[in-house]
Amino acid sequence: MVLERKSRDSSLINSIEPVIEGMGFSLVEFTSHRNRSNLTVHTIIYSKSGVTIDDCSNVFKTIMPRIELIEDSRDINLEVSSPGITRNIKSVDEFEIFLGKKVRILRKNDSEWIHGSIESVGDNNLNLNNGKQTTTVSFADINKAKLE
């Protein structure tokens, strides 16, 4: 697994992300794929104060008309959800979004997970604090990472 920054080259993402952020959420993941004439969009949002079903519903109601307008279609299946409590971290950006949260990381060539709270995130690494010490972990050295 190679962790990288999320791609922001989609006009759909560039139109939707500021709206979601304006509602007080971070956009964790955004995927879309077309099947014939139907477009399926999956959106994962996060807030330090948590994400409720009502939050997902409000985001859905807010971004759906914008997606329909941008895609010039009403054949859209939109899903809005929270990251879940044991989310696999898929990009470097997610470490920034989950700053302060507890994670577990399995490094390459290591058989044991390291645990800690994300203390800080840099360009090439992050710092984990387990309550006793801070460990610097290079993004290139991460095999797998999960929220805890």
PLY file of the C-alpha trace (Angstrom):
ply
format ascii 1.0
element vertex 148
property float x
property float y
property float z
element edge 147
property int vertex1
property int vertex2
end_header
0.00 0.00 0.00
1.33 3.41 -0.96
-0.27 6.36 0.80
-0.57 9.47 -1.33
-2.47 12.73 -1.29
-6.03 12.58 -2.65
-6.48 13.58 -6.26
-8.51 16.77 -6.65
-8.77 16.84 -10.43
-12.51 16.19 -10.65
-14.79 19.15 -11.28
-17.44 17.33 -9.28
-15.19 17.08 -6.19
-14.06 20.68 -6.62
-17.72 21.79 -6.63
-18.91 19.58 -3.77
-16.03 19.80 -1.27
-16.38 23.54 -0.45
-20.11 23.02 0.18
-19.44 20.11 2.55
-16.71 22.07 4.33
-19.07 25.05 4.62
-21.48 22.75 6.46
-18.73 21.97 9.02
-17.52 18.62 7.70
-14.35 17.30 6.11
-14.61 15.28 2.90
-12.81 12.02 3.72
-13.58 10.12 0.53
-15.43 10.82 -2.68
-15.89 8.20 -5.37
-18.09 8.13 -8.42
-18.62 5.68 -11.22
-21.00 5.49 -14.12
-22.95 2.37 -15.03
-24.73 2.92 -18.33
-26.68 6.12 -17.76
-26.72 5.85 -13.93
-24.10 7.65 -11.82
-23.26 6.28 -8.36
-21.57 8.70 -5.95
-20.27 7.65 -2.54
-19.32 10.42 -0.11
-17.75 9.96 3.33
-17.83 12.96 5.68
-16.24 13.61 9.07
-16.53 16.07 11.92
-14.59 16.08 15.20
-17.95 16.31 16.98
-19.21 13.21 15.16
-21.52 12.52 12.22
-25.18 11.65 12.79
-27.78 10.22 10.44
-29.34 13.70 10.33
-25.96 15.15 9.29
-25.71 12.64 6.43
-29.29 13.45 5.40
-28.61 17.21 5.43
-25.45 16.81 3.35
-27.36 14.57 0.94
-30.14 17.15 0.51
-27.60 19.94 0.04
-25.27 18.34 -2.51
-27.73 16.23 -4.53
-29.17 19.18 -6.53
-25.64 20.41 -7.27
-24.55 16.97 -8.52
-27.70 16.72 -10.67
-26.95 20.13 -12.15
-23.26 19.43 -12.81
-23.93 15.98 -14.28
-27.11 17.13 -16.09
-28.84 13.98 -14.89
-31.47 12.78 -12.46
-30.20 9.16 -12.63
-27.89 9.57 -9.64
-27.48 7.25 -6.70
-25.88 9.29 -3.89
-24.68 7.74 -0.64
-23.45 9.89 2.26
-21.92 8.20 5.31
-19.44 8.59 8.17
-15.98 6.95 8.14
-16.90 4.32 10.72
-14.97 3.50 13.85
-12.39 1.18 12.30
-11.84 2.87 8.96
-8.84 1.86 6.86
-6.92 5.06 6.21
-6.45 5.34 2.46
-4.59 8.63 1.92
-2.15 11.00 3.58
-4.92 13.61 3.74
-6.91 11.42 6.11
-4.19 11.66 8.77
-4.68 15.45 8.68
-8.47 15.06 8.86
-8.19 12.67 11.82
-5.58 14.74 13.71
-5.87 13.93 17.43
-7.66 10.61 16.83
-6.25 7.25 17.88
-4.93 5.04 15.10
-3.00 1.85 14.70
-0.33 1.50 12.06
1.38 -1.57 10.66
4.74 -0.64 9.18
6.37 -2.47 6.32
8.71 -5.25 7.49
7.10 -5.19 10.94
4.70 -7.74 12.44
3.27 -5.64 15.26
0.91 -2.68 15.11
1.93 0.57 16.74
-0.80 2.54 18.48
-1.19 6.19 19.33
-2.93 9.47 18.70
-2.02 11.47 15.63
-0.05 14.36 17.12
1.09 16.08 13.94
1.30 15.50 10.19
4.11 16.68 7.92
4.82 16.36 4.23
6.52 12.96 4.51
5.64 11.62 7.96
3.43 11.84 11.01
3.98 11.79 14.75
2.09 9.32 16.94
1.86 9.76 20.69
1.03 6.69 22.77
0.90 8.60 26.07
4.50 7.77 26.95
6.47 8.74 23.86
6.13 10.21 20.39
7.08 8.08 17.39
7.73 9.50 13.93
6.42 7.29 11.13
7.26 7.88 7.47
4.30 7.62 5.09
6.50 5.49 2.82
6.94 3.02 5.70
3.20 2.48 6.32
1.79 -0.84 5.16
-1.67 -0.38 6.72
-3.39 2.15 8.99
-6.77 2.09 10.76
-8.74 4.32 13.04
-8.95 2.81 16.49
0 1
1 2
2 3
3 4
4 5
5 6
6 7
7 8
8 9
9 10
10 11
11 12
12 13
13 14
14 15
15 16
16 17
17 18
18 19
19 20
20 21
21 22
22 23
23 24
24 25
25 26
26 27
27 28
28 29
29 30
30 31
31 32
32 33
33 34
34 35
35 36
36 37
37 38
38 39
39 40
40 41
41 42
42 43
43 44
44 45
45 46
46 47
47 48
48 49
49 50
50 51
51 52
52 53
53 54
54 55
55 56
56 57
57 58
58 59
59 60
60 61
61 62
62 63
63 64
64 65
65 66
66 67
67 68
68 69
69 70
70 71
71 72
72 73
73 74
74 75
75 76
76 77
77 78
78 79
79 80
80 81
81 82
82 83
83 84
84 85
85 86
86 87
87 88
88 89
89 90
90 91
91 92
92 93
93 94
94 95
95 96
96 97
97 98
98 99
99 100
100 101
101 102
102 103
103 104
104 105
105 106
106 107
107 108
108 109
109 110
110 111
111 112
112 113
113 114
114 115
115 116
116 117
117 118
118 119
119 120
120 121
121 122
122 123
123 124
124 125
125 126
126 127
127 128
128 129
129 130
130 131
131 132
132 133
133 134
134 135
135 136
136 137
137 138
138 139
139 140
140 141
141 142
142 143
143 144
144 145
145 146
146 147
